[in-house]
Amino acid sequence: GDYLVTIEEKSKATFLRAYMNWRCMSAGSSRVCVRMVGHKMEESYGETLKEQMSIVEMPLSDPPLCISCCPVNGDLLVGCKNKLVMFCLKYLIINQNLTVLDFERSLILHIDNLIPAEVAFCAGHIAVTTELDVLILKLELVQQSTDGTEQCAHRVSTLEKPVDGGPSTHALQLELDEFIICQKPVELLGEESKLCEIPVTLESTELPTEDTKHFQVQYLLFRRFTPDQSPFGFCEETKLHSVQLLPVYQTAHEETGNKRELLSLFCFFSLPHVGYLYSVGKLVELISTYQYSEKSEQAVLTPQFLHVITSENLQCFTVRCSAAAARDEDPYIDTTVKACPPVALDVCTLRMQLFIGPRAICHFKNHIILLTKANTEDITERRKPTRRMLSRKADSIKSRTNSESEPGWNLYIINTVSTIQLYREMVDYSRTYENVKTESCIHLLSEAHLLVRAAIMDPSFLKSDEKEELLRAFRESCAALGDCYSRFDTKDYHLALPYYRMSGLSMTEVLKRLVSEGDEIQTYERGFIFYLTHSLNEDLNEELSKESANKVLQIFYLADPVQLPNILCSPCMRNVCPLTAMKYLQKVEKIMPSVVLTLTKAFMALKIGDLTMYEHEMDSYKETILACGFIGQPKLLRQHKKGIVTPTEFAVHLKEMQPGLLVAATVALHENSKIELEEADTFFKMLSSNSENTIPQLLVDFWEALLVVCSQEEILQELLLRVTSQYVWRISNKQLPETKALKTTEDLINSCNHFGLIFPWVTSIMSVGSPSDQDYHEDISKLQSLLCSQSINIASVLPVLEPLTEAGNVGLTIHVLCSTRLGKYEEAIDQLLKSCPDAAVLYAQHELKDDNRAVWWNKLLPELCKRTRLAGNDCPVLISSLKAETLSVVATELELRDFLSLLPEDGTAAFFLPHLLHCSQKKQLT
């Protein structure tokens, strides 16, 4: 709201007034309207209100002592004896062309035994100080009570026992000539602050409506100080001043526009010689303590600085608001990607300017407004408290000398130095410490960085004329801090990486900043090596030049030779000289040999084109050890280019010469979480130069090899589905693999539990199959082997098997296997008797056991009798199946009466008689 609120004193009476539309006075209008707060204005006043200033009288039952306006929503808080009164800012719409500001008294906070010296109000947070106490509260919205009654008052319960800090309030009120009684200093944060002895009662004064807000109080902080004591006597000048709540908003973005969203909140208050800055947003904690060189009179806090006036100086200190707010905005800011100077960084004094008699200070945008009085009055006398103040007694209204006729008053408006200019000065000054004091240089650059960060977080940043300059300065400060952490031997060396990343510098640009030209040997600190290691190990879309890559090779050979294999496999090092690399690797191998180093040497030999050297290196270890060696450095086989998995020259060579090793290595990578299944698919497809929809044989080999070792059920079923789909596609499309499979069906049955022995009845069916099936024998047998095992989920693969419906004997075996796995034995027998009766008895012998033996007499025997009757002597297979095995099994299993009931009425007695005799003899024997 655009208004001015004052506490005015006239004829020993104190008034609270709000001046609305006050800018028209500066435009030359002298018309003034006086009205009471909440007074209803008629529409007829509309045109008049536009052109005149309104003075709003705000009556109070007690004289106002202090006021504070909320910078977020414009509400007003007034401090009176034993209470705080809150006025809500209202926008009254007179007509479509005129909106008038007004206030409504909405809430009273009754606080016993409290005479507020100063208050601060922001976004529902209240800070109130007496001479030596600070209390910070938060008003929280609560739901209306369930019984529908209005919740007009809310009492915050006080503690059953007071803080252990001294005598009772009654004792403190005793004024003794010989003694001043003080309580112990206390600091209570968060929930502990409830332990203070200050009860708060809320009284709602709004007219109850559906939109009426109900509040409860949350205690955030309580701090009590004691007067300063010195060897020269008791100091009565200790008194708190300049309490302030400072909001910091979310960083503005183009999409959010001018919308301001509160991010963090800070509270500042000060004693004559020490100032305190607390964060009171998500977490209540002390951020900074400020030690003044002399007694302070007043202070004002901004997101970038703390300005303090003393009897003769205007001092300026740095603040940590932007550092704390940055962490509130992004809790993961302290990572390898982003960084920010710590909140605990020591504050420092920026400037100290002499003024004669500073009395008051305030801040507006980039201006400091300073009120001074140039006379010899001892300012300390004006603020000197009495012994009565220390005993918590004070008059409600203090008399003031009439200063209208006093000479020597001056008002200064001081333009603050622009952020960019001050940033440049701090950076220039930091250079004086570059080679002398490491921490001092980092400290100054951190201050400069926070200065720019605070400017970027300002809501007006998007519209600032310095927007591009500030962004450039931010990147420059990140680069400068990266340089410091790279060049200096400091415990926080790891911060070089995130600061360089935020600077936007490429690796080549960083190398130019830190590495001198020529062949002279430099000493490289941990921060620089840490930055290079992480940058090279990540998949950056940056290729170093041959000169830069060779320089990096030299740096790591001198600083950390163990990392050489990892560094050489980075995509950034693609242009490195392989001969130089081989020379360094041979030197390292003499000291620290390893499988990864040998593989790296083989890779370099391939780049050189020396196959003899390559074979020598690859023969140094067994193939299984080499396969595991790739786990130590997967980039020997695959790299990421613009987010896509790309095979290396090493992988291409292995595909041609040692495909088994390539598949084994990829399986090892997958099992050690170095490559995902989808990544492996892309890898083999790119390696084989196949189209997106074609599955190369090498990928099928990888799936089959992974089935041998895979233990995760979800991945296992996915692999089984994939290999099944590929087998079916090849069989149905009569498509031969482009290369010979690495494992035969027999190999898979012997090495993998998920491939089962092929059943005899399946072999019997396939023995009378089409000669063309022999061309795809491996795929057919592998598919049948999978279905003969118990691993695959038949229900999930049925849609995949659909293309084989009409595939002759292959299709028959697949259908019968699926029916069997689903428990549909009778359906399987029907299919066999219809298409391949020769295999029916073999199927029954293999499958119809234990609980399923009843299918012999309930299904197989009746079906054979029925089909034999219809076919007669034309189908000897049916007769032999019936006579040779089926009747024998049934005669053995059933009682004679049950057996007789199954025999056909028109059957030939001679045909069934041997089996009837066998059944009856079995009965006699038992």
CORKAVEN-V603932 format. One record per residue. RES is the residue in one small letter. OMEGA is omega as a letter, one per 40 degrees, with the letter a starting at -180 (999 if undefined). NEAR is the number of other C-alpha atoms within 10 Angstrom. D_FIRST is the distance of its C-alpha to the first C-alpha in whole Angstrom. Layout:
((RES	OMEGA	NEAR	D_FIRST) (RES	OMEGA	NEAR	D_FIRST))
This chain:
((g	i	16	0) (d	a	10	4) (y	i	16	6) (l	i	13	9) (v	a	17	11) (t	i	13	15) (i	a	15	18) (e	a	11	21) (e	i	14	24) (k	i	7	27) (s	i	5	30) (k	i	8	30) (a	a	9	27) (t	a	17	24) (f	i	16	21) (l	a	20	17) (r	i	19	15) (a	i	20	11) (y	i	20	11) (m	i	23	9) (n	a	20	10) (w	a	19	12) (r	a	15	13) (c	i	16	15) (m	i	14	17) (s	i	8	18) (a	i	9	19) (g	a	8	22) (s	a	13	21) (s	a	11	22) (r	a	13	21) (v	i	19	19) (c	i	13	18) (v	i	12	19) (r	i	14	18) (m	i	16	18) (v	a	18	15) (g	a	14	16) (h	a	12	18) (k	a	11	19) (m	i	14	19) (e	a	9	21) (e	a	13	21) (s	i	10	23) (y	a	10	21) (g	a	17	19) (e	a	12	20) (t	a	13	20) (l	a	21	16) (k	a	15	16) (e	a	18	18) (q	i	19	17) (m	i	21	14) (s	i	23	14) (i	a	21	15) (v	i	22	14) (e	a	17	17) (m	a	18	17) (p	i	14	20) (l	i	13	22) (s	i	6	25) (d	a	14	25) (p	i	19	24) (p	i	24	21) (l	a	21	22) (c	a	19	19) (i	i	23	15) (s	i	22	13) (c	i	22	10) (c	a	22	10) (p	a	15	9) (v	a	17	10) (n	i	13	8) (g	i	20	5) (d	a	22	9) (l	i	22	11) (l	a	24	14) (v	i	25	17) (g	i	26	20) (c	i	23	23) (k	i	20	27) (n	i	15	28) (k	i	22	24) (l	a	25	21) (v	a	20	18) (m	i	24	15) (f	i	22	13) (c	i	18	11) (l	a	19	8) (k	i	16	9) (y	a	12	9) (l	i	14	12) (i	i	14	14) (i	i	18	17) (n	a	12	19) (q	a	6	19) (n	a	9	17) (l	i	13	15) (t	a	15	12) (v	i	17	10) (l	i	17	7) (d	i	22	10) (f	i	22	11) (e	i	19	14) (r	a	20	16) (s	a	17	17) (l	i	22	19) (i	i	21	21) (l	i	21	23) (h	a	19	27) (i	a	18	28) (d	i	14	31) (n	i	15	33) (l	i	21	29) (i	a	23	28) (p	i	25	25) (a	i	22	25) (e	i	23	22) (v	i	27	19) (a	a	26	17) (f	i	28	15) (c	i	25	14) (a	i	18	14) (g	i	16	17) (h	a	22	18) (i	i	23	19) (a	a	25	21) (v	i	24	23) (t	i	25	25) (t	a	19	28) (e	a	23	31) (l	a	20	32) (d	i	20	31) (v	i	21	28) (l	i	20	27) (i	a	24	24) (l	i	21	24) (k	i	21	22) (l	a	16	21) (e	i	13	23) (l	i	12	23) (v	i	12	26) (q	i	10	28) (q	a	16	29) (s	a	10	33) (t	a	7	35) (d	i	6	37) (g	i	7	34) (t	a	8	33) (e	a	14	30) (q	a	18	29) (c	a	17	27) (a	i	17	28) (h	a	16	29) (r	i	14	31) (v	a	16	31) (s	i	11	35) (t	a	14	36) (l	i	13	39) (e	i	8	42) (k	a	9	43) (p	i	14	41) (v	i	15	41) (d	a	11	44) (g	i	13	42) (g	a	14	44) (p	a	13	45) (s	i	10	44) (t	i	13	41) (h	i	7	43) (a	a	11	45) (l	a	18	42) (q	i	14	42) (l	a	15	45) (e	a	16	45) (l	a	12	48) (d	a	7	50) (e	a	5	51) (f	i	9	49) (i	a	15	45) (i	a	16	44) (c	i	15	42) (q	i	16	41) (k	i	13	42) (p	a	14	39) (v	i	16	37) (e	i	14	35) (l	a	19	34) (l	i	19	33) (g	a	17	32) (e	a	12	34) (e	a	13	36) (s	i	22	33) (k	a	21	34) (l	i	19	37) (c	a	23	35) (e	a	17	36) (i	i	18	32) (p	a	18	32) (v	i	22	29) (t	i	18	28) (l	i	23	25) (e	i	19	25) (s	a	22	23) (t	i	16	22) (e	i	15	20) (l	a	11	23) (p	i	12	25) (t	i	8	24) (e	a	7	25) (d	a	7	22) (t	a	15	22) (k	i	18	21) (h	a	21	23) (f	i	22	23) (q	a	17	26) (v	i	20	26) (q	i	17	27) (y	i	23	28) (l	a	24	27) (l	i	24	29) (f	i	25	31) (r	i	17	32) (r	i	19	34) (f	i	19	36) (t	i	17	39) (p	i	18	39) (d	i	15	41) (q	i	11	44) (s	i	8	47) (p	a	5	51) (f	i	6	50) (g	a	8	49) (f	a	11	46) (c	a	12	42) (e	a	16	40) (e	i	19	37) (t	a	21	36) (k	i	23	32) (l	i	23	29) (h	i	23	26) (s	i	22	23) (v	a	25	22) (q	i	25	19) (l	a	28	18) (l	i	23	17) (p	i	22	16) (v	a	23	18) (y	i	18	18) (q	i	19	21) (t	a	23	23) (a	i	19	21) (h	a	13	24) (e	a	7	25) (e	i	7	25) (t	i	11	22) (g	a	12	20) (n	a	14	16) (k	a	12	16) (r	i	16	15) (e	a	15	17) (l	a	14	17) (l	a	16	21) (s	i	23	21) (l	a	23	20) (f	i	25	22) (c	i	25	22) (f	i	24	24) (f	a	24	25) (s	i	23	28) (l	a	25	31) (p	a	19	33) (h	a	16	35) (v	i	16	33) (g	a	22	30) (y	i	16	29) (l	a	24	27) (y	i	21	27) (s	a	22	26) (v	a	23	25) (g	a	19	24) (k	a	10	27) (l	i	14	29) (v	i	18	29) (e	i	16	31) (l	a	17	31) (i	a	19	31) (s	i	21	32) (t	a	16	33) (y	i	20	33) (q	a	18	36) (y	a	18	35) (s	i	10	38) (e	a	14	37) (k	a	19	35) (s	i	23	31) (e	a	25	29) (q	i	24	26) (a	i	25	24) (v	a	21	21) (l	i	26	21) (t	i	19	20) (p	a	21	21) (q	a	21	24) (f	i	19	25) (l	i	20	25) (h	a	22	25) (v	i	26	27) (i	i	27	29) (t	a	25	32) (s	a	20	34) (e	a	19	35) (n	i	19	33) (l	a	21	30) (q	a	21	31) (c	i	20	29) (f	i	18	30) (t	a	24	29) (v	a	29	28) (r	a	27	28) (c	a	28	25) (s	i	26	26) (a	i	21	29) (a	a	21	28) (a	i	26	25) (a	i	25	28) (r	i	17	30) (d	a	17	28) (e	a	14	27) (d	a	10	31) (p	a	10	33) (y	a	13	36) (i	a	15	35) (d	a	15	38) (t	i	13	41) (t	a	16	43) (v	a	14	41) (k	i	17	38) (a	i	22	37) (c	i	21	35) (p	a	21	35) (p	i	14	36) (v	a	19	33) (a	i	12	36) (l	a	15	36) (d	i	15	37) (v	i	17	34) (c	i	15	35) (t	a	16	34) (l	a	13	33) (r	i	12	33) (m	a	15	34) (q	a	10	33) (l	i	13	35) (f	i	17	33) (i	i	17	34) (g	i	23	33) (p	a	26	29) (r	a	19	27) (a	a	18	24) (i	i	22	22) (c	a	16	18) (h	i	17	17) (f	a	10	15) (k	a	8	16) (n	i	12	20) (h	i	14	20) (i	i	17	21) (i	a	14	21) (l	i	19	24) (l	a	17	25) (t	i	19	29) (k	a	19	31) (a	i	14	35) (n	a	13	37) (t	a	8	40) (e	i	10	38) (d	a	10	38) (i	a	16	35) (t	i	12	36) (e	a	9	37) (r	a	8	34) (r	a	12	33) (k	i	14	36) (p	i	17	36) (t	i	12	39) (r	i	15	41) (r	i	15	39) (m	a	16	36) (l	i	23	38) (s	i	18	39) (r	i	18	36) (k	i	17	36) (a	i	14	33) (d	a	10	33) (s	i	13	29) (i	i	13	29) (k	a	9	30) (s	a	9	31) (r	i	7	30) (t	i	7	32) (n	a	7	32) (s	a	8	31) (e	a	7	30) (s	a	6	34) (e	i	10	34) (p	i	10	35) (g	i	11	34) (w	i	15	30) (n	i	14	28) (l	a	13	25) (y	i	13	25) (i	a	15	23) (i	i	12	25) (n	i	12	24) (t	i	12	25) (v	a	11	28) (s	a	10	27) (t	a	20	27) (i	a	18	30) (q	a	10	32) (l	i	16	32) (y	a	24	33) (r	a	14	36) (e	a	12	37) (m	i	20	37) (v	i	21	39) (d	a	13	41) (y	a	14	42) (s	a	19	42) (r	i	14	45) (t	a	12	47) (y	a	15	47) (e	a	16	48) (n	a	9	52) (v	a	10	52) (k	a	12	49) (t	a	17	48) (e	i	15	45) (s	i	15	44) (c	i	22	44) (i	a	23	42) (h	a	18	39) (l	i	21	38) (l	i	25	38) (s	i	22	36) (e	i	24	34) (a	i	25	33) (h	a	26	33) (l	i	27	30) (l	i	27	28) (v	a	25	29) (r	i	22	28) (a	i	24	24) (a	i	23	24) (i	i	21	25) (m	a	20	22) (d	a	19	19) (p	a	20	17) (s	a	16	17) (f	a	19	21) (l	a	18	22) (k	a	10	21) (s	i	14	22) (d	a	10	25) (e	a	16	27) (k	a	15	27) (e	i	12	31) (e	i	14	31) (l	i	21	29) (l	i	16	31) (r	i	15	34) (a	i	21	34) (f	i	23	33) (r	i	21	36) (e	a	20	38) (s	i	27	37) (c	i	28	38) (a	a	23	42) (a	i	22	42) (l	i	26	41) (g	i	27	44) (d	a	21	46) (c	a	23	46) (y	i	27	47) (s	a	27	49) (r	a	20	51) (f	i	21	51) (d	a	15	53) (t	a	17	50) (k	i	10	49) (d	a	12	46) (y	a	21	48) (h	a	20	47) (l	i	27	44) (a	a	28	45) (l	a	27	45) (p	a	22	42) (y	i	27	40) (y	i	28	43) (r	i	21	42) (m	a	18	38) (s	a	20	39) (g	a	13	41) (l	i	16	44) (s	i	14	48) (m	i	21	50) (t	i	14	52) (e	i	10	50) (v	i	17	49) (l	i	16	53) (k	a	11	53) (r	a	11	51) (l	a	14	53) (v	i	16	56) (s	i	11	59) (e	a	8	61) (g	a	7	65) (d	a	8	67) (e	a	6	66) (i	i	11	65) (q	i	11	62) (t	a	10	60) (y	a	18	57) (e	a	16	55) (r	a	22	54) (g	a	25	51) (f	i	24	52) (i	i	21	55) (f	i	16	52) (y	a	25	50) (l	a	21	53) (t	a	18	54) (h	a	13	51) (s	a	18	51) (l	a	20	54) (n	i	16	55) (e	a	13	52) (d	i	17	52) (l	i	17	51) (n	a	11	51) (e	i	15	53) (e	i	17	56) (l	i	19	57) (s	a	15	60) (k	a	14	63) (e	a	12	63) (s	a	19	59) (a	i	22	61) (n	i	18	64) (k	i	19	62) (v	i	23	60) (l	i	23	63) (q	a	19	65) (i	a	20	61) (f	i	19	62) (y	a	18	66) (l	a	13	65) (a	a	15	62) (d	a	13	62) (p	i	20	66) (v	a	18	65) (q	a	14	62) (l	i	21	64) (p	i	23	65) (n	a	19	62) (i	a	24	61) (l	a	27	63) (c	a	23	62) (s	i	22	59) (p	i	23	58) (c	a	22	57) (m	a	21	60) (r	a	16	62) (n	a	16	63) (v	i	22	65) (c	a	17	68) (p	i	20	70) (l	i	13	73) (t	i	13	71) (a	i	22	69) (m	i	18	73) (k	i	11	74) (y	a	18	71) (l	i	24	72) (q	i	15	75) (k	a	13	74) (v	a	18	72) (e	i	15	74) (k	a	8	77) (i	a	10	75) (m	i	12	73) (p	i	14	74) (s	i	15	72) (v	a	20	72) (v	i	20	69) (l	i	24	70) (t	i	24	74) (l	i	24	72) (t	i	25	70) (k	i	26	73) (a	i	24	74) (f	i	26	71) (m	i	25	71) (a	i	23	75) (l	i	19	74) (k	i	16	72) (i	a	15	75) (g	a	12	77) (d	a	12	80) (l	i	13	81) (t	i	12	83) (m	i	16	81) (y	a	20	78) (e	i	13	81) (h	a	13	82) (e	a	19	79) (m	i	18	78) (d	a	12	82) (s	a	13	81) (y	i	15	79) (k	a	9	80) (e	i	17	78) (t	i	12	76) (i	i	12	75) (l	i	21	74) (a	i	23	72) (c	i	20	70) (g	i	22	70) (f	i	23	67) (i	i	22	65) (g	i	17	64) (q	a	22	63) (p	a	19	63) (k	i	25	62) (l	a	25	65) (l	a	21	65) (r	i	24	62) (q	i	20	59) (h	i	17	56) (k	a	14	55) (k	i	10	52) (g	a	10	51) (i	i	12	55) (v	a	19	58) (t	i	21	60) (p	i	22	64) (t	i	20	65) (e	i	16	69) (f	a	21	70) (a	i	23	69) (v	i	18	71) (h	i	14	74) (l	i	16	74) (k	a	18	74) (e	a	9	77) (m	a	11	79) (q	a	13	78) (p	i	17	76) (g	i	20	77) (l	i	18	75) (l	i	25	72) (v	i	25	72) (a	i	21	72) (a	a	24	70) (t	i	28	67) (v	i	28	68) (a	i	22	67) (l	a	22	64) (h	a	18	63) (e	i	16	64) (n	i	12	62) (s	i	11	59) (k	i	17	59) (i	i	19	59) (e	a	12	58) (l	a	17	60) (e	i	9	58) (e	i	16	58) (a	i	20	62) (d	i	19	63) (t	a	17	61) (f	a	24	63) (f	i	26	66) (k	i	22	66) (m	a	17	65) (l	a	20	68) (s	i	19	70) (s	i	11	68) (n	i	12	68) (s	a	10	66) (e	a	9	63) (n	a	7	65) (t	i	11	68) (i	i	17	69) (p	a	21	71) (q	a	20	74) (l	i	25	72) (l	i	20	69) (v	i	22	72) (d	i	20	74) (f	i	22	70) (w	a	23	69) (e	i	24	73) (a	i	21	73) (l	i	23	69) (l	a	23	71) (v	a	17	73) (v	a	15	71) (c	a	16	68) (s	a	11	67) (q	a	8	64) (e	a	10	64) (e	i	9	62) (i	a	14	62) (l	a	20	66) (q	i	16	66) (e	i	14	64) (l	i	21	67) (l	i	20	69) (l	a	17	68) (r	a	17	67) (v	i	21	71) (t	a	21	72) (s	a	17	70) (q	i	20	72) (y	a	23	75) (v	a	20	75) (w	a	17	74) (r	a	15	77) (i	a	23	79) (s	a	18	78) (n	a	10	78) (k	a	13	81) (q	i	12	79) (l	i	13	80) (p	a	15	78) (e	i	11	78) (t	i	9	79) (k	i	11	81) (a	a	16	79) (l	a	16	79) (k	i	15	80) (t	i	14	83) (t	a	23	83) (e	i	16	85) (d	a	11	83) (l	i	21	80) (i	a	20	82) (n	a	12	83) (s	a	15	80) (c	a	16	77) (n	a	16	77) (h	i	21	76) (f	a	28	79) (g	i	21	81) (l	a	19	85) (i	a	19	86) (f	a	16	88) (p	a	14	92) (w	i	20	91) (v	i	23	89) (t	i	15	91) (s	i	16	94) (i	a	20	92) (m	a	20	91) (s	i	11	94) (v	a	10	95) (g	a	14	92) (s	i	12	92) (p	a	8	93) (s	i	9	90) (d	a	18	88) (q	i	12	89) (d	a	13	87) (y	a	17	84) (h	a	14	86) (e	i	18	83) (d	a	25	80) (i	a	22	82) (s	i	22	83) (k	i	22	80) (l	i	24	78) (q	i	25	81) (s	i	21	81) (l	a	24	77) (l	i	25	78) (c	i	22	81) (s	a	16	79) (q	a	13	76) (s	a	16	73) (i	i	21	72) (n	a	14	70) (i	a	17	72) (a	a	11	70) (s	a	11	67) (v	a	18	70) (l	i	13	72) (p	a	10	69) (v	a	17	70) (l	a	21	74) (e	a	14	74) (p	a	15	75) (l	a	18	79) (t	a	14	80) (e	a	11	82) (a	i	15	83) (g	a	14	87) (n	i	21	88) (v	i	22	85) (g	i	18	83) (l	a	22	85) (t	a	23	85) (i	a	23	81) (h	a	21	81) (v	i	21	83) (l	i	21	81) (c	i	21	78) (s	i	18	80) (t	a	19	82) (r	i	18	78) (l	i	12	77) (g	a	12	80) (k	a	13	81) (y	a	22	85) (e	i	16	87) (e	i	14	85) (a	i	22	85) (i	i	26	89) (d	a	17	89) (q	a	18	88) (l	a	21	90) (l	a	18	93) (k	a	11	92) (s	a	15	92) (c	a	17	93) (p	i	20	96) (d	a	17	97) (a	a	21	94) (a	a	24	94) (v	i	24	96) (l	i	18	95) (y	a	22	91) (a	i	21	92) (q	a	17	94) (h	a	12	91) (e	a	15	88) (l	a	17	90) (k	i	12	90) (d	a	7	89) (d	a	7	87) (n	a	12	88) (r	a	16	92) (a	i	15	92) (v	i	16	91) (w	a	23	94) (w	i	20	96) (n	a	13	93) (k	a	15	92) (l	a	24	95) (l	i	19	98) (p	a	16	98) (e	i	18	96) (l	i	21	99) (c	a	18	101) (k	a	13	100) (r	i	15	100) (t	i	19	103) (r	a	16	105) (l	a	11	103) (a	a	13	104) (g	a	11	107) (n	a	11	109) (d	a	10	107) (c	a	14	104) (p	i	12	106) (v	i	15	103) (l	a	25	102) (i	a	18	105) (s	i	14	105) (s	a	21	101) (l	a	20	103) (k	a	16	106) (a	a	12	105) (e	a	14	102) (t	a	19	100) (l	i	22	103) (s	a	16	104) (v	a	16	100) (v	i	22	100) (a	a	22	104) (t	a	17	103) (e	a	17	100) (l	i	16	101) (e	a	14	103) (l	a	19	106) (r	i	11	106) (d	i	13	102) (f	i	18	103) (l	a	15	106) (s	a	9	103) (l	a	14	102) (l	a	17	105) (p	a	13	105) (e	a	9	108) (d	a	7	109) (g	i	11	109) (t	a	10	113) (a	a	11	114) (a	a	8	115) (f	a	10	112) (f	a	15	110) (l	i	11	113) (p	a	14	113) (h	i	20	109) (l	i	21	110) (l	i	13	113) (h	a	14	110) (c	a	22	108) (s	i	15	111) (q	i	12	112) (k	a	16	109) (k	i	13	109) (q	a	7	112) (l	a	6	111) (t	999	5	108))
